[in-house]
Amino acid sequence: MNERYNLLIEQYKEKEGNTERLKAKDQIRWAEKMNTIQNRVEEIICTDFIYS
């Protein structure tokens, strides 16, 4: 499950442009985007776990 979590996090980071460059430029915005991505991925994994 950790592999899937990490894969989804990386895919969403790339898709939404949440890069190290953004982290260096605007740490608060980067953290907000990371929190959103993490919440979304956790919801996906929990939903799959419950309904599978």
SVG drawing of the C-alpha trace seen along z (x, -y; Angstrom):
<svg xmlns="http://www.w3.org/2000/svg" viewBox="-17 -33 31 39">
<polyline fill="none" stroke="black" stroke-width="0.4" points="0.0,0.0 2.9,-2.4 4.2,-1.9 0.8,-2.9 0.6,-5.9 4.0,-7.2 3.3,-6.6 0.0,-8.5 1.7,-11.4 4.4,-11.7 1.8,-11.6 -0.3,-14.3 2.8,-16.5 3.8,-16.3 0.3,-16.8 -0.2,-19.9 3.3,-21.4 4.1,-21.1 7.9,-21.2 11.0,-21.8 11.2,-25.2 7.8,-26.1 9.0,-24.9 12.0,-27.2 9.9,-30.2 6.8,-29.9 6.9,-27.3 3.4,-28.0 1.8,-27.5 3.9,-24.3 2.8,-23.0 -0.9,-23.8 -0.7,-21.9 1.0,-19.0 -1.6,-18.8 -4.4,-18.8 -2.6,-16.1 -2.0,-13.9 -5.6,-14.2 -6.8,-13.3 -4.5,-10.2 -5.5,-9.0 -9.2,-9.3 -8.5,-7.3 -6.7,-4.6 -9.3,-4.4 -12.1,-4.2 -10.4,-1.4 -9.7,0.5 -13.3,0.2 -15.0,1.1 -12.6,3.8"/>
</svg>
